[in-house]
Amino acid sequence: MSDTPPDRLSIDPDSPHFDQSLLERGVGIRFKGVERRDVEEYSISEGWVRVALGKKVDRRGKPLTIKLTGPVEAWFERPAAGAEDAAGEAPGEDDGEQG
C-alpha cells in the first residue's frame, strides 16, 4: 500500500471516493496551513475541502457541508499494516518467551 493518501477521499459511505481501509489508518488534513479534524471530503488537486455546516442536516439526515477552497495537504497518521510487518518487531517487544 502506498504511503501517500489518495488525491480525493470522503468519509461518506455513499460516495464513490469512500475507502474504509484508508480511513482506518487515519488521514490528517492541513488546509491553508491549519490542521483540521472536521473535514468530510477533500481534493488535493482541485484544492478544496468540505466541512460540516454546524449541526444542520439535509432531509435525509446527512450533514450539510460547505466547500472551502485553498491549498490542501494530506498524510496518513498510522503506517499500513503491511509496513509494520515488514519492519519487524518494535524495539522492546519480546516473542512471548519467559526466561
Buried (B, 14 or more C-beta within 10 A) or exposed (E): EEEEBBEBBBBBEEEEBBBEEBEEBEBBBBBEEEEBEEBBBBBBEEBBBBBBEEEEEEEEEEBEBEEBEEEBBBEBEEEBEEEEEEEEEEEEEEEEEEE
